[in-house]
Amino acid sequence: MPVSIVQATPDRVPALAELLGEAFTDDPMLVWPFGPDETDLVTGFFRAFDERIAALGWLWEADDRLGVAAWIPPGSDEDMMDVDRAIRPTLASAVGRHEEMWEWIAGNFPDEPFWYLDHIAVAADHRGGGLGAALIQQGLAFADRDGVPAFLETARPENVGYYERRGFRTVADDDAPGGGPHIWFMRYDP
């Protein structure tokens, strides 16, 4: 059955943030700054972040809350800085580690314009059914259309092969500074 992907509107964010909180509560990139078993904090972070990016048209929903992806378009640096400033209070307990890690991550971004897969999640009981692949293909179609690369990072080693099967390749991997998680930086070229 084909996957339905639509632009998520801000009113859809609370339900999608719940999905993201469940999917990312054990992700090393969020456990390290926030701490383990912080589902409410992770959900709150995604709610604050995704309300803003949904308003910008950068959030995509698959099959009525079964999947979600944030694809940030090229040239969005200023908008992302505004989003970061707006959600900073949500990150109060993790600001130091979070900022240090994200500054390091940003230092690994490509020097040219690119589409950025900020986050993606699929409901646990629907994984393996093509929802994630469809959400990834949505962004890769944007990259192909614009003739620019797509980029992502992951701290889950099991994700590396998954993304490779969708056309990404690892361009760097290293431990985040200050004892942070090991992160793979991956790129897709149209």
ChimeraX attribute file (.defattr): number of C-alpha atoms within 10 A of each C-alpha:
attribute: neighborCount
match mode: 1-to-1
recipient: residues
	/A:1	5
	/A:2	8
	/A:3	15
	/A:4	12
	/A:5	18
	/A:6	14
	/A:7	17
	/A:8	25
	/A:9	19
	/A:10	18
	/A:11	11
	/A:12	18
	/A:13	25
	/A:14	17
	/A:15	15
	/A:16	29
	/A:17	25
	/A:18	20
	/A:19	21
	/A:20	27
	/A:21	23
	/A:22	20
	/A:23	18
	/A:24	21
	/A:25	21
	/A:26	18
	/A:27	17
	/A:28	19
	/A:29	22
	/A:30	20
	/A:31	18
	/A:32	17
	/A:33	20
	/A:34	21
	/A:35	16
	/A:36	13
	/A:37	11
	/A:38	17
	/A:39	20
	/A:40	14
	/A:41	18
	/A:42	26
	/A:43	23
	/A:44	20
	/A:45	20
	/A:46	24
	/A:47	23
	/A:48	21
	/A:49	20
	/A:50	26
	/A:51	20
	/A:52	23
	/A:53	21
	/A:54	19
	/A:55	14
	/A:56	13
	/A:57	16
	/A:58	19
	/A:59	27
	/A:60	22
	/A:61	25
	/A:62	21
	/A:63	13
	/A:64	14
	/A:65	19
	/A:66	19
	/A:67	25
	/A:68	30
	/A:69	28
	/A:70	24
	/A:71	26
	/A:72	24
	/A:73	19
	/A:74	16
	/A:75	12
	/A:76	13
	/A:77	11
	/A:78	9
	/A:79	14
	/A:80	15
	/A:81	10
	/A:82	11
	/A:83	17
	/A:84	16
	/A:85	10
	/A:86	13
	/A:87	18
	/A:88	16
	/A:89	13
	/A:90	17
	/A:91	20
	/A:92	11
	/A:93	14
	/A:94	16
	/A:95	15
	/A:96	11
	/A:97	19
	/A:98	18
	/A:99	15
	/A:100	15
	/A:101	22
	/A:102	13
	/A:103	13
	/A:104	12
	/A:105	17
	/A:106	9
	/A:107	10
	/A:108	14
	/A:109	17
	/A:110	13
	/A:111	7
	/A:112	9
	/A:113	17
	/A:114	24
	/A:115	24
	/A:116	22
	/A:117	20
	/A:118	15
	/A:119	17
	/A:120	19
	/A:121	25
	/A:122	26
	/A:123	18
	/A:124	12
	/A:125	8
	/A:126	12
	/A:127	14
	/A:128	10
	/A:129	12
	/A:130	14
	/A:131	24
	/A:132	23
	/A:133	17
	/A:134	18
	/A:135	26
	/A:136	20
	/A:137	14
	/A:138	15
	/A:139	21
	/A:140	26
	/A:141	13
	/A:142	18
	/A:143	23
	/A:144	15
	/A:145	10
	/A:146	15
	/A:147	13
	/A:148	18
	/A:149	21
	/A:150	29
	/A:151	25
	/A:152	20
	/A:153	23
	/A:154	21
	/A:155	21
	/A:156	15
	/A:157	11
	/A:158	9
	/A:159	13
	/A:160	18
	/A:161	13
	/A:162	13
	/A:163	19
	/A:164	14
	/A:165	11
	/A:166	13
	/A:167	16
	/A:168	21
	/A:169	18
	/A:170	17
	/A:171	13
	/A:172	12
	/A:173	15
	/A:174	12
	/A:175	13
	/A:176	19
	/A:177	14
	/A:178	9
	/A:179	10
	/A:180	19
	/A:181	21
	/A:182	16
	/A:183	19
	/A:184	21
	/A:185	20
	/A:186	21
	/A:187	23
	/A:188	22
	/A:189	15
	/A:190	15
